[in-house]
Every structure is written in structure tokens, then in C-alpha cells.
Amino acid sequence: MKKINAIRKDPDVMNLLSRLPDETALSLTDRQLSHIKVAVGNAGYRKHKIDCRGTIPIPFYPSRIYFVLLMGRNIRAVTRTEKSIALMTTLFLAALFLSLSTLLGLVVLYILKSALGIDLFEGYSLGLWSWLKQKFG
């Protein structure tokens, strides 16, 4: 941890002090500044892999619109609710994937069975093989 008397040389604290009126900045003690720094947090969260910022002029209007696109690894603490939602979403997607894979596998097996001329039930067919032969055959 930094010494209390060196807190005024910290870049984040210097940035904060530069935005305050001089009399207010000078009235803050080093102890108060160190507590403010802890409360606000360090600037580690401001580093992003993609940090695209800009402004777009509005035609015929004396104002501009700003945009910000930030992307990077999420380093925030995940809440219990977010964890449970993520788990439920993962389980749902896994079940959906397994269901669709099973359905596709059964359709492929049915087409293969029909192509080989195997009848499981006499006189009954889904008509998938005849539809495929008509379409592509």
C-alpha cells in the first residue's frame, strides 16, 4: 500500500484534484484522499481490449452525439443471481443441443433404414424416403 504522504502523486488522485476547485483540493487531507481513492477504486477497470470513443455531428443542429464501444474481459464479481441465470442458460442450451442432435441422428437413421429397404411396420411409412427420392432422385 502507498504511503499516505505519497497519495497526492497518485495519477487517479491527481486527476480528481485537478477537477476540484483549488480551495477544496487543498482542504482535503492525505487520509481523506486515500479513503476517497479506496472508495472510488483503482483505474484497473478502465483498461479494455477495445476502447472506441468518438462523436458524430448532427446535420443542421449545433450539437453532437457521442458514442462509446468498450469490450474486454469481465472482471467484475458475479452475483448469486447472475450465477444461477448462467447455470440455467447453460443447462437449457445443452438440453436443446442434445435434443436437436438426437432428433437429427434419428432422422439420419430413419433415412438409412428406408434406403436399405427395411420396414419396421408393414404398410406404414413416414414418407421421408420417398420425398427425398422425388426431390433429389
Number of C-alpha atoms within 10 A of each C-alpha: 3 8 9 13 11 10 19 17 10 13 12 16 16 13 12 15 17 11 9 11 9 10 8 9 15 11 9 11 14 16 13 13 18 20 12 13 17 10 9 10 11 12 10 8 12 10 12 14 10 10 12 11 10 10 11 10 11 10 8 6 7 7 11 12 9 10 10 9 10 12 11 12 9 9 8 7 7 9 9 9 9 11 11 11 12 12 12 12 12 12 12 12 12 12 12 12 12 12 12 12 12 12 12 12 12 12 13 12 12 16 17 13 14 18 12 9 10 11 11 10 7 7 6 8 12 9 10 13 17 15 11 11 10 9 8 7 7
